[in-house]
Amino acid sequence: MNVTRRGFLKLTASGIGATSVAALGFSSRQVLADVRLFKLTHTTETRNTCPYCSVGCGVILYGLGDRSKNARTDIIHIEGDPDHPVNRGTLCPKGASLLDFVHSPSRLRFPEYRAPGSSEWKRVSWDFALERIARLMKEDRDKNFVAKNAKGQTVNRWPTTAFLAASASSNESGYIFHKVIRALGGVCFDNQARV
C-alpha cells in the first residue's frame, strides 16, 4: 500500500477524531441517555487555609452529609480557592494532597499526654489539655517574670517561654495573638506565615 503524506495525515486525523468521539461517550445511545450528577452537587463548601507551609494558600473543602445533630460530615474533595489573593486557586503538590491528610488513619485527632517518666501517650480531654497548658504558663510566668532591669527601669518581660502562631492563622488572629502575648510580657514570639 502506497500512502502519501497527505493521505497519512487524513487517515490519522479521522482515526483520532473517531476515537475521541467514542471516548467522550458519543458512541452509545445508553451513554447519551444517562444523566450523571456532578460529584459536588449536594456538598457544603467551607473555606480554609492550607496547614502545610507559611505561604497561607486558601482552600475550599467540600463536605458531604446532612449536617444533622450527631452526624459527621465527610470531606470528599479539596481544591484551591480561586478568590483567595495568595494562591488564586492554585495549590502545590502538598496542598493538592490535603484529602489524603484529612483521611489519614495516623492523623492525630485528640490531645494526648505523656506523664513524666512514662513511655506511653494517653488520650486526654481538651479541658485537661487546655487547663494544663494554662497552669504551666502561669507557673513559668510567675517564676520568671522580670519587672525591672538592672538599671531599675520597668520592663515587664517574660523571657523564658516562646510562642509561635501557625501558618494557617489569618492576619486578624495573628494580630490578636501578638497583642495577647505582648500583654503577658512575652518577648519571644513569631508567626510562621509572616503575612
Backbone as JSON Lines, residues from 0, in Angstrom:
{"i":0,"aa":"M","n":[0.84,-1.17,0.0],"ca":[0.0,0.0,0.0],"c":[0.88,1.24,0.0]}
{"i":1,"aa":"N","n":[0.65,2.11,-0.95],"ca":[1.43,3.32,-1.08],"c":[0.61,4.5,-0.54]}
{"i":2,"aa":"V","n":[1.06,5.05,0.6],"ca":[0.33,6.14,1.25],"c":[1.17,7.4,1.17]}
{"i":3,"aa":"T","n":[0.55,8.46,0.7],"ca":[1.24,9.75,0.64],"c":[1.19,10.42,2.01]}
{"i":4,"aa":"R","n":[1.97,11.46,2.11],"ca":[1.97,12.22,3.36],"c":[0.6,12.79,3.65]}
{"i":5,"aa":"R","n":[-0.04,13.37,2.65],"ca":[-1.38,13.94,2.81],"c":[-2.39,12.86,3.19]}
{"i":6,"aa":"G","n":[-2.32,11.71,2.58],"ca":[-3.22,10.6,2.9],"c":[-3.0,10.1,4.32]}
{"i":7,"aa":"F","n":[-1.73,10.04,4.72],"ca":[-1.42,9.62,6.09],"c":[-2.02,10.58,7.12]}
{"i":8,"aa":"L","n":[-1.9,11.9,6.88],"ca":[-2.46,12.89,7.8],"c":[-3.98,12.79,7.87]}
{"i":9,"aa":"K","n":[-4.64,12.58,6.69],"ca":[-6.1,12.43,6.68],"c":[-6.52,11.19,7.48]}
{"i":10,"aa":"L","n":[-5.82,10.1,7.25],"ca":[-6.14,8.85,7.95],"c":[-5.94,9.0,9.46]}
{"i":11,"aa":"T","n":[-4.86,9.63,9.86],"ca":[-4.57,9.84,11.28],"c":[-5.59,10.76,11.92]}
{"i":12,"aa":"A","n":[-5.94,11.86,11.26],"ca":[-6.92,12.81,11.8],"c":[-8.29,12.16,11.96]}
{"i":13,"aa":"S","n":[-8.7,11.37,10.97],"ca":[-10.01,10.72,11.09],"c":[-9.99,9.67,12.2]}
{"i":14,"aa":"G","n":[-8.88,8.98,12.37],"ca":[-8.76,7.98,13.46],"c":[-8.81,8.64,14.83]}
{"i":15,"aa":"I","n":[-8.1,9.74,14.97],"ca":[-8.11,10.46,16.25],"c":[-9.49,11.03,16.54]}
{"i":16,"aa":"G","n":[-10.14,11.57,15.51],"ca":[-11.49,12.11,15.68],"c":[-12.49,11.05,16.11]}
{"i":17,"aa":"A","n":[-12.43,9.89,15.47],"ca":[-13.36,8.8,15.81],"c":[-13.11,8.29,17.22]}
{"i":18,"aa":"T","n":[-11.84,8.15,17.59],"ca":[-11.52,7.67,18.95],"c":[-11.95,8.68,20.0]}
{"i":19,"aa":"S","n":[-11.74,9.96,19.72],"ca":[-12.15,10.99,20.69],"c":[-13.65,11.0,20.88]}
{"i":20,"aa":"V","n":[-14.39,10.88,19.79],"ca":[-15.86,10.87,19.88],"c":[-16.31,9.65,20.68]}
{"i":21,"aa":"A","n":[-15.67,8.5,20.45],"ca":[-16.04,7.29,21.19],"c":[-15.66,7.43,22.66]}
{"i":22,"aa":"A","n":[-14.5,8.02,22.93],"ca":[-14.05,8.17,24.33],"c":[-14.93,9.14,25.1]}
{"i":23,"aa":"L","n":[-15.52,10.11,24.42],"ca":[-16.38,11.08,25.1],"c":[-17.79,10.53,25.34]}
{"i":24,"aa":"G","n":[-18.05,9.35,24.87],"ca":[-19.33,8.72,25.16],"c":[-20.38,8.94,24.1]}
{"i":25,"aa":"F","n":[-20.0,9.32,22.89],"ca":[-20.98,9.56,21.84],"c":[-21.24,8.34,20.98]}
{"i":26,"aa":"S","n":[-20.69,7.2,21.37],"ca":[-20.86,6.03,20.54],"c":[-22.03,5.15,20.96]}
{"i":27,"aa":"S","n":[-22.65,5.46,22.06],"ca":[-23.74,4.61,22.54],"c":[-24.96,5.45,22.91]}
{"i":28,"aa":"R","n":[-26.14,4.93,22.58],"ca":[-27.37,5.65,22.94],"c":[-27.58,5.66,24.45]}
{"i":29,"aa":"Q","n":[-27.2,4.56,25.12],"ca":[-27.4,4.47,26.56],"c":[-26.54,5.52,27.29]}
{"i":30,"aa":"V","n":[-25.33,5.69,26.81],"ca":[-24.46,6.69,27.43],"c":[-25.01,8.09,27.22]}
{"i":31,"aa":"L","n":[-25.55,8.33,26.03],"ca":[-26.16,9.63,25.76],"c":[-27.4,9.86,26.62]}
{"i":32,"aa":"A","n":[-28.13,8.8,26.92],"ca":[-29.36,8.93,27.7],"c":[-29.08,9.04,29.19]}
{"i":33,"aa":"D","n":[-27.92,8.58,29.63],"ca":[-27.57,8.64,31.05],"c":[-27.31,10.08,31.49]}
{"i":34,"aa":"V","n":[-27.78,10.41,32.68],"ca":[-27.51,11.72,33.27],"c":[-26.63,11.49,34.48]}
{"i":35,"aa":"R","n":[-25.42,12.04,34.43],"ca":[-24.51,11.89,35.56],"c":[-24.5,13.18,36.36]}
{"i":36,"aa":"L","n":[-24.68,13.04,37.66],"ca":[-24.67,14.21,38.52],"c":[-23.24,14.63,38.81]}
{"i":37,"aa":"F","n":[-23.03,15.91,38.9],"ca":[-21.75,16.46,39.29],"c":[-21.46,16.02,40.72]}
{"i":38,"aa":"K","n":[-20.26,15.56,41.0],"ca":[-19.99,14.95,42.32],"c":[-20.1,15.95,43.47]}
{"i":39,"aa":"L","n":[-20.03,17.24,43.19],"ca":[-20.1,18.24,44.26],"c":[-21.49,18.87,44.38]}
{"i":40,"aa":"T","n":[-22.49,18.26,43.76],"ca":[-23.83,18.83,43.72],"c":[-24.42,19.06,45.11]}
{"i":41,"aa":"H","n":[-24.36,18.08,45.98],"ca":[-25.0,18.16,47.29],"c":[-24.01,18.43,48.42]}
{"i":42,"aa":"T","n":[-22.87,18.98,48.1],"ca":[-21.85,19.22,49.13],"c":[-21.97,20.61,49.73]}
{"i":43,"aa":"T","n":[-21.3,20.79,50.85],"ca":[-21.23,22.08,51.52],"c":[-19.81,22.61,51.38]}
{"i":44,"aa":"E","n":[-19.67,23.86,50.95],"ca":[-18.35,24.47,50.79],"c":[-17.92,25.14,52.09]}
{"i":45,"aa":"T","n":[-16.66,24.91,52.45],"ca":[-16.06,25.58,53.61],"c":[-14.7,26.09,53.2]}
{"i":46,"aa":"R","n":[-14.48,27.38,53.37],"ca":[-13.18,27.96,53.03],"c":[-12.24,27.82,54.22]}
{"i":47,"aa":"N","n":[-10.96,27.55,53.92],"ca":[-9.97,27.37,54.97],"c":[-8.6,27.74,54.43]}
{"i":48,"aa":"T","n":[-7.58,27.55,55.24],"ca":[-6.21,27.84,54.85],"c":[-5.41,26.55,54.89]}
{"i":49,"aa":"C","n":[-4.56,26.34,53.92],"ca":[-3.73,25.14,53.86],"c":[-2.81,25.11,55.08]}
{"i":50,"aa":"P","n":[-2.68,23.96,55.78],"ca":[-1.9,23.91,57.01],"c":[-0.42,23.62,56.82]}
{"i":51,"aa":"Y","n":[0.05,23.45,55.6],"ca":[1.41,22.94,55.43],"c":[2.52,23.97,55.62]}
{"i":52,"aa":"C","n":[2.63,24.95,54.76],"ca":[3.8,25.84,54.84],"c":[3.37,27.24,55.26]}
{"i":53,"aa":"S","n":[4.28,28.16,55.16],"ca":[4.0,29.52,55.64],"c":[3.42,30.43,54.56]}
{"i":54,"aa":"V","n":[3.09,29.9,53.39],"ca":[2.52,30.74,52.33],"c":[1.1,31.16,52.68]}
{"i":55,"aa":"G","n":[0.31,30.23,53.23],"ca":[-1.06,30.55,53.63],"c":[-2.05,30.52,52.48]}
{"i":56,"aa":"C","n":[-1.96,29.5,51.62],"ca":[-2.87,29.38,50.49],"c":[-4.29,29.07,50.95]}
{"i":57,"aa":"G","n":[-5.27,29.58,50.22],"ca":[-6.66,29.34,50.52],"c":[-7.14,28.07,49.85]}
{"i":58,"aa":"V","n":[-7.93,27.27,50.58],"ca":[-8.51,26.05,50.03],"c":[-10.02,26.05,50.27]}
{"i":59,"aa":"I","n":[-10.72,25.27,49.46],"ca":[-12.15,25.05,49.66],"c":[-12.35,23.57,49.96]}
{"i":60,"aa":"L","n":[-12.97,23.29,51.09],"ca":[-13.27,21.92,51.49],"c":[-14.72,21.63,51.14]}
{"i":61,"aa":"Y","n":[-14.97,20.52,50.48],"ca":[-16.32,20.12,50.13],"c":[-16.72,18.94,51.0]}
{"i":62,"aa":"G","n":[-17.75,19.15,51.82],"ca":[-18.22,18.12,52.74],"c":[-19.56,17.57,52.31]}
{"i":63,"aa":"L","n":[-19.71,16.27,52.47],"ca":[-20.96,15.61,52.12],"c":[-21.58,15.04,53.39]}
{"i":64,"aa":"G","n":[-22.8,15.41,53.65],"ca":[-23.5,14.96,54.84],"c":[-24.7,15.85,55.07]}
{"i":65,"aa":"D","n":[-25.65,15.37,55.88],"ca":[-26.87,16.15,56.06],"c":[-26.74,17.2,57.15]}
{"i":66,"aa":"R","n":[-25.62,17.27,57.84],"ca":[-25.33,18.26,58.87],"c":[-26.34,18.22,60.01]}
{"i":67,"aa":"S","n":[-26.95,17.07,60.23],"ca":[-27.88,16.95,61.35],"c":[-27.09,16.67,62.62]}
{"i":68,"aa":"K","n":[-27.79,16.7,63.74],"ca":[-27.14,16.52,65.02],"c":[-26.53,15.12,65.1]}
{"i":69,"aa":"N","n":[-25.32,15.04,65.59],"ca":[-24.56,13.8,65.76],"c":[-24.2,13.13,64.43]}
{"i":70,"aa":"A","n":[-24.39,13.78,63.31],"ca":[-23.98,13.24,62.02],"c":[-22.69,13.93,61.61]}
{"i":71,"aa":"R","n":[-21.74,13.14,61.17],"ca":[-20.44,13.68,60.82],"c":[-20.37,13.95,59.32]}
{"i":72,"aa":"T","n":[-19.94,15.14,58.94],"ca":[-19.77,15.47,57.54],"c":[-18.46,14.87,57.04]}
{"i":73,"aa":"D","n":[-18.49,14.25,55.88],"ca":[-17.31,13.63,55.31],"c":[-16.74,14.54,54.22]}
{"i":74,"aa":"I","n":[-15.46,14.89,54.33],"ca":[-14.79,15.71,53.32],"c":[-14.51,14.81,52.11]}
{"i":75,"aa":"I","n":[-15.06,15.19,50.94],"ca":[-14.89,14.34,49.76],"c":[-14.01,14.97,48.69]}
{"i":76,"aa":"H","n":[-13.75,16.29,48.8],"ca":[-12.97,16.95,47.76],"c":[-12.35,18.23,48.34]}
{"i":77,"aa":"I","n":[-11.12,18.52,47.95],"ca":[-10.44,19.75,48.37],"c":[-9.77,20.36,47.15]}
{"i":78,"aa":"E","n":[-9.96,21.66,46.98],"ca":[-9.33,22.35,45.84],"c":[-8.9,23.75,46.28]}
{"i":79,"aa":"G","n":[-8.08,24.38,45.46],"ca":[-7.63,25.74,45.73],"c":[-8.77,26.74,45.6]}
{"i":80,"aa":"D","n":[-8.71,27.79,46.41],"ca":[-9.76,28.82,46.4],"c":[-9.41,29.86,45.34]}
{"i":81,"aa":"P","n":[-10.21,29.96,44.26],"ca":[-9.89,30.94,43.2],"c":[-10.06,32.39,43.64]}
{"i":82,"aa":"D","n":[-10.79,32.64,44.72],"ca":[-10.97,34.0,45.21],"c":[-9.93,34.41,46.24]}
{"i":83,"aa":"H","n":[-9.02,33.51,46.6],"ca":[-8.01,33.82,47.62],"c":[-6.87,34.62,47.0]}
{"i":84,"aa":"P","n":[-6.46,35.72,47.62],"ca":[-5.44,36.58,46.99],"c":[-4.04,35.98,46.95]}
{"i":85,"aa":"V","n":[-3.76,34.98,47.78],"ca":[-2.42,34.41,47.82],"c":[-2.18,33.43,46.67]}
{"i":86,"aa":"N","n":[-3.05,32.44,46.51],"ca":[-2.79,31.4,45.52],"c":[-3.73,31.43,44.32]}
{"i":87,"aa":"R","n":[-4.83,32.18,44.4],"ca":[-5.78,32.34,43.28],"c":[-6.2,31.0,42.67]}
{"i":88,"aa":"G","n":[-6.45,30.02,43.54],"ca":[-6.95,28.74,43.06],"c":[-5.91,27.67,42.83]}
{"i":89,"aa":"T","n":[-4.64,28.02,42.84],"ca":[-3.61,27.01,42.6],"c":[-3.16,26.4,43.92]}
{"i":90,"aa":"L","n":[-2.64,25.18,43.86],"ca":[-2.09,24.52,45.04],"c":[-0.82,23.79,44.65]}
{"i":91,"aa":"C","n":[0.13,23.74,45.57],"ca":[1.35,22.96,45.34],"c":[1.01,21.47,45.5]}
{"i":92,"aa":"P","n":[1.94,20.56,45.23],"ca":[1.63,19.13,45.38],"c":[1.19,18.74,46.8]}
{"i":93,"aa":"K","n":[1.78,19.38,47.81],"ca":[1.37,19.04,49.18],"c":[-0.05,19.53,49.44]}
{"i":94,"aa":"G","n":[-0.37,20.74,48.98],"ca":[-1.72,21.26,49.16],"c":[-2.74,20.47,48.37]}
{"i":95,"aa":"A","n":[-2.34,19.99,47.21],"ca":[-3.25,19.21,46.38],"c":[-3.53,17.83,46.99]}
{"i":96,"aa":"S","n":[-2.68,17.38,47.9],"ca":[-2.89,16.08,48.53],"c":[-3.53,16.2,49.91]}
{"i":97,"aa":"L","n":[-4.15,17.32,50.2],"ca":[-4.77,17.53,51.51],"c":[-5.85,16.5,51.84]}
{"i":98,"aa":"L","n":[-6.52,15.97,50.84],"ca":[-7.56,14.98,51.1],"c":[-6.96,13.74,51.75]}
{"i":99,"aa":"D","n":[-5.75,13.36,51.33],"ca":[-5.07,12.22,51.95],"c":[-4.72,12.53,53.4]}
{"i":100,"aa":"F","n":[-4.35,13.77,53.68],"ca":[-4.04,14.2,55.04],"c":[-5.28,14.12,55.93]}
{"i":101,"aa":"V","n":[-6.42,14.55,55.4],"ca":[-7.67,14.54,56.17],"c":[-8.11,13.12,56.49]}
{"i":102,"aa":"H","n":[-7.95,12.2,55.53],"ca":[-8.42,10.83,55.72],"c":[-7.33,9.86,56.19]}
{"i":103,"aa":"S","n":[-6.18,10.37,56.58],"ca":[-5.09,9.51,57.02],"c":[-5.44,8.79,58.33]}
{"i":104,"aa":"P","n":[-5.24,7.47,58.39],"ca":[-5.55,6.74,59.63],"c":[-4.61,7.11,60.78]}
{"i":105,"aa":"S","n":[-3.44,7.66,60.47],"ca":[-2.49,8.01,61.53],"c":[-2.6,9.48,61.97]}
{"i":106,"aa":"R","n":[-3.61,10.17,61.48],"ca":[-3.79,11.58,61.84],"c":[-4.23,11.7,63.3]}
{"i":107,"aa":"L","n":[-3.57,12.57,64.04],"ca":[-3.9,12.8,65.44],"c":[-5.14,13.68,65.52]}
{"i":108,"aa":"R","n":[-6.19,13.21,66.21],"ca":[-7.45,13.93,66.28],"c":[-7.79,14.43,67.67]}
{"i":109,"aa":"F","n":[-7.07,13.96,68.68],"ca":[-7.37,14.32,70.06],"c":[-6.07,14.64,70.79]}
{"i":110,"aa":"P","n":[-6.14,15.45,71.85],"ca":[-4.91,15.73,72.6],"c":[-4.43,14.48,73.33]}
{"i":111,"aa":"E","n":[-3.14,14.35,73.43],"ca":[-2.54,13.24,74.15],"c":[-1.53,13.78,75.14]}
{"i":112,"aa":"Y","n":[-1.29,13.01,76.2],"ca":[-0.4,13.45,77.28],"c":[0.5,12.3,77.67]}
{"i":113,"aa":"R","n":[1.78,12.61,77.84],"ca":[2.74,11.62,78.34],"c":[3.26,12.12,79.67]}
{"i":114,"aa":"A","n":[2.97,11.42,80.72],"ca":[3.39,11.83,82.06],"c":[4.9,11.74,82.18]}
{"i":115,"aa":"P","n":[5.5,12.55,83.05],"ca":[6.96,12.48,83.25],"c":[7.39,11.07,83.66]}
{"i":116,"aa":"G","n":[8.4,10.54,82.97],"ca":[8.9,9.21,83.26],"c":[8.16,8.1,82.56]}
{"i":117,"aa":"S","n":[7.05,8.4,81.92],"ca":[6.26,7.38,81.24],"c":[6.74,7.23,79.79]}
{"i":118,"aa":"S","n":[6.51,6.07,79.23],"ca":[6.88,5.85,77.83],"c":[5.66,5.79,76.92]}
{"i":119,"aa":"E","n":[4.47,5.98,77.48],"ca":[3.25,5.88,76.7],"c":[2.47,7.19,76.69]}
{"i":120,"aa":"W","n":[1.88,7.46,75.54],"ca":[0.98,8.6,75.4],"c":[-0.43,8.12,75.7]}
{"i":121,"aa":"K","n":[-1.2,8.92,76.44],"ca":[-2.59,8.55,76.68],"c":[-3.49,9.69,76.25]}
{"i":122,"aa":"R","n":[-4.66,9.32,75.77],"ca":[-5.62,10.3,75.29],"c":[-6.25,11.03,76.48]}
{"i":123,"aa":"V","n":[-6.31,12.37,76.36],"ca":[-6.9,13.19,77.42],"c":[-7.96,14.09,76.81]}
{"i":124,"aa":"S","n":[-8.74,14.73,77.64],"ca":[-9.79,15.63,77.16],"c":[-9.19,16.99,76.81]}
{"i":125,"aa":"W","n":[-9.94,17.75,76.03],"ca":[-9.49,19.1,75.68],"c":[-9.43,19.98,76.93]}
{"i":126,"aa":"D","n":[-10.36,19.78,77.86],"ca":[-10.35,20.56,79.1],"c":[-9.07,20.31,79.9]}
{"i":127,"aa":"F","n":[-8.67,19.04,79.99],"ca":[-7.43,18.71,80.7],"c":[-6.23,19.37,80.02]}
{"i":128,"aa":"A","n":[-6.16,19.26,78.68],"ca":[-5.01,19.8,77.94],"c":[-4.92,21.32,78.08]}
{"i":129,"aa":"L","n":[-6.04,22.01,77.88],"ca":[-6.01,23.47,77.97],"c":[-5.73,23.96,79.39]}
{"i":130,"aa":"E","n":[-6.3,23.27,80.38],"ca":[-6.06,23.65,81.77],"c":[-4.6,23.45,82.13]}
{"i":131,"aa":"R","n":[-4.01,22.36,81.67],"ca":[-2.6,22.08,81.97],"c":[-1.69,23.1,81.3]}
{"i":132,"aa":"I","n":[-1.96,23.43,80.06],"ca":[-1.15,24.43,79.36],"c":[-1.23,25.77,80.07]}
{"i":133,"aa":"A","n":[-2.45,26.19,80.45],"ca":[-2.63,27.47,81.13],"c":[-1.92,27.47,82.48]}
{"i":134,"aa":"R","n":[-2.02,26.37,83.23],"ca":[-1.38,26.3,84.54],"c":[0.14,26.37,84.42]}
{"i":135,"aa":"L","n":[0.71,25.62,83.47],"ca":[2.16,25.63,83.29],"c":[2.66,27.0,82.82]}
{"i":136,"aa":"M","n":[1.88,27.66,81.95],"ca":[2.25,29.0,81.52],"c":[2.26,29.97,82.71]}
{"i":137,"aa":"K","n":[1.24,29.89,83.56],"ca":[1.15,30.78,84.71],"c":[2.3,30.53,85.68]}
{"i":138,"aa":"E","n":[2.59,29.25,85.95],"ca":[3.7,28.93,86.85],"c":[5.02,29.47,86.32]}
{"i":139,"aa":"D","n":[5.28,29.29,85.03],"ca":[6.53,29.77,84.43],"c":[6.59,31.29,84.45]}
{"i":140,"aa":"R","n":[5.46,31.94,84.15],"ca":[5.45,33.41,84.15],"c":[5.66,33.96,85.55]}
{"i":141,"aa":"D","n":[5.01,33.36,86.54],"ca":[5.18,33.83,87.92],"c":[6.62,33.65,88.39]}
{"i":142,"aa":"K","n":[7.26,32.58,87.96],"ca":[8.63,32.29,88.42],"c":[9.68,33.14,87.7]}
{"i":143,"aa":"N","n":[9.45,33.45,86.42],"ca":[10.5,34.09,85.6],"c":[10.17,35.49,85.11]}
{"i":144,"aa":"F","n":[9.12,36.09,85.59],"ca":[8.74,37.42,85.13],"c":[9.77,38.44,85.62]}
{"i":145,"aa":"V","n":[10.19,39.34,84.72],"ca":[11.17,40.38,85.05],"c":[10.44,41.71,85.04]}
{"i":146,"aa":"A","n":[10.26,42.3,86.2],"ca":[9.54,43.57,86.29],"c":[10.47,44.75,86.02]}
{"i":147,"aa":"K","n":[11.7,44.7,86.51],"ca":[12.66,45.8,86.32],"c":[14.01,45.23,85.89]}
{"i":148,"aa":"N","n":[14.71,45.99,85.08],"ca":[16.03,45.56,84.64],"c":[17.08,45.98,85.66]}
{"i":149,"aa":"A","n":[18.36,45.77,85.34],"ca":[19.45,46.07,86.26],"c":[19.54,47.56,86.6]}
{"i":150,"aa":"K","n":[19.07,48.43,85.73],"ca":[19.1,49.88,85.97],"c":[17.9,50.36,86.78]}
{"i":151,"aa":"G","n":[16.97,49.45,87.07],"ca":[15.78,49.83,87.81],"c":[14.63,50.32,86.94]}
{"i":152,"aa":"Q","n":[14.78,50.21,85.64],"ca":[13.71,50.62,84.73],"c":[12.65,49.53,84.62]}
{"i":153,"aa":"T","n":[11.39,49.91,84.54],"ca":[10.3,48.95,84.39],"c":[10.3,48.38,82.98]}
{"i":154,"aa":"V","n":[10.4,47.04,82.88],"ca":[10.43,46.4,81.57],"c":[9.28,45.4,81.39]}
{"i":155,"aa":"N","n":[8.8,44.79,82.47],"ca":[7.7,43.82,82.42],"c":[7.89,42.79,81.31]}
{"i":156,"aa":"R","n":[8.88,41.92,81.47],"ca":[9.21,40.92,80.46],"c":[9.02,39.51,80.99]}
{"i":157,"aa":"W","n":[8.64,38.63,80.08],"ca":[8.56,37.19,80.36],"c":[9.45,36.49,79.33]}
{"i":158,"aa":"P","n":[10.74,36.36,79.62],"ca":[11.69,35.91,78.59],"c":[11.89,34.4,78.46]}
{"i":159,"aa":"T","n":[11.24,33.58,79.27],"ca":[11.57,32.15,79.29],"c":[10.68,31.27,78.43]}
{"i":160,"aa":"T","n":[9.61,31.79,77.89],"ca":[8.72,30.99,77.06],"c":[8.54,31.66,75.71]}
{"i":161,"aa":"A","n":[8.64,30.85,74.66],"ca":[8.47,31.37,73.3],"c":[7.12,30.89,72.74]}
{"i":162,"aa":"F","n":[6.54,31.68,71.85],"ca":[5.26,31.38,71.25],"c":[5.38,31.44,69.74]}
{"i":163,"aa":"L","n":[4.63,30.56,69.06],"ca":[4.65,30.52,67.6],"c":[3.23,30.38,67.09]}
{"i":164,"aa":"A","n":[2.8,31.32,66.25],"ca":[1.49,31.21,65.6],"c":[1.67,30.4,64.32]}
{"i":165,"aa":"A","n":[0.68,29.6,63.99],"ca":[0.78,28.7,62.85],"c":[0.58,29.43,61.53]}
{"i":166,"aa":"S","n":[0.96,28.75,60.44],"ca":[0.81,29.34,59.11],"c":[-0.65,29.45,58.7]}
{"i":167,"aa":"A","n":[-1.52,28.67,59.31],"ca":[-2.94,28.73,58.96],"c":[-3.64,29.9,59.63]}
{"i":168,"aa":"S","n":[-2.92,30.66,60.42],"ca":[-3.52,31.81,61.09],"c":[-3.76,32.94,60.09]}
{"i":169,"aa":"S","n":[-4.87,33.61,60.25],"ca":[-5.14,34.77,59.4],"c":[-4.42,35.99,59.97]}
{"i":170,"aa":"N","n":[-4.45,37.09,59.23],"ca":[-3.85,38.32,59.73],"c":[-4.49,38.76,61.04]}
{"i":171,"aa":"E","n":[-5.81,38.59,61.12],"ca":[-6.53,39.03,62.3],"c":[-6.15,38.2,63.53]}
{"i":172,"aa":"S","n":[-6.1,36.87,63.36],"ca":[-5.74,36.04,64.51],"c":[-4.27,36.23,64.88]}
{"i":173,"aa":"G","n":[-3.4,36.48,63.89],"ca":[-2.01,36.78,64.18],"c":[-1.86,38.08,64.97]}
{"i":174,"aa":"Y","n":[-2.67,39.07,64.63],"ca":[-2.65,40.35,65.34],"c":[-3.1,40.17,66.8]}
{"i":175,"aa":"I","n":[-4.19,39.42,66.99],"ca":[-4.69,39.17,68.35],"c":[-3.67,38.37,69.15]}
{"i":176,"aa":"F","n":[-3.07,37.36,68.51],"ca":[-2.03,36.56,69.16],"c":[-0.89,37.46,69.64]}
{"i":177,"aa":"H","n":[-0.44,38.35,68.77],"ca":[0.63,39.28,69.12],"c":[0.25,40.15,70.32]}
{"i":178,"aa":"K","n":[-0.96,40.68,70.32],"ca":[-1.41,41.54,71.41],"c":[-1.5,40.79,72.74]}
{"i":179,"aa":"V","n":[-2.01,39.56,72.71],"ca":[-2.15,38.78,73.95],"c":[-0.78,38.44,74.52]}
{"i":180,"aa":"I","n":[0.14,38.01,73.67],"ca":[1.47,37.64,74.15],"c":[2.21,38.88,74.68]}
{"i":181,"aa":"R","n":[2.09,40.0,74.0],"ca":[2.69,41.25,74.48],"c":[2.09,41.68,75.82]}
{"i":182,"aa":"A","n":[0.77,41.51,75.97],"ca":[0.11,41.87,77.23],"c":[0.61,41.01,78.38]}
{"i":183,"aa":"L","n":[0.96,39.76,78.1],"ca":[1.5,38.88,79.13],"c":[2.97,39.18,79.42]}
{"i":184,"aa":"G","n":[3.6,40.0,78.6],"ca":[5.0,40.33,78.79],"c":[5.93,39.5,77.94]}
{"i":185,"aa":"G","n":[5.38,38.67,77.06],"ca":[6.21,37.81,76.23],"c":[7.04,38.61,75.23]}
{"i":186,"aa":"V","n":[8.29,38.22,75.1],"ca":[9.18,38.88,74.14],"c":[9.65,37.93,73.05]}
{"i":187,"aa":"C","n":[9.4,36.64,73.23],"ca":[9.83,35.64,72.26],"c":[8.61,35.09,71.54]}
{"i":188,"aa":"F","n":[8.3,35.6,70.37],"ca":[7.16,35.11,69.61],"c":[7.41,35.32,68.13]}
{"i":189,"aa":"D","n":[6.71,34.55,67.33],"ca":[6.84,34.65,65.88],"c":[5.57,34.12,65.25]}
{"i":190,"aa":"N","n":[5.37,34.5,64.01],"ca":[4.25,33.98,63.22],"c":[4.85,33.34,61.98]}
{"i":191,"aa":"Q","n":[4.56,32.05,61.78],"ca":[5.18,31.31,60.7],"c":[4.86,31.9,59.33]}
{"i":192,"aa":"A","n":[3.63,32.4,59.15],"ca":[3.23,32.87,57.82],"c":[3.85,34.21,57.47]}
{"i":193,"aa":"R","n":[4.01,35.07,58.42],"ca":[4.57,36.42,58.21],"c":[3.8,37.17,57.12]}
{"i":194,"aa":"V","n":[2.47,37.1,57.17],"ca":[1.66,37.83,56.2],"c":[0.94,38.96,56.89]}
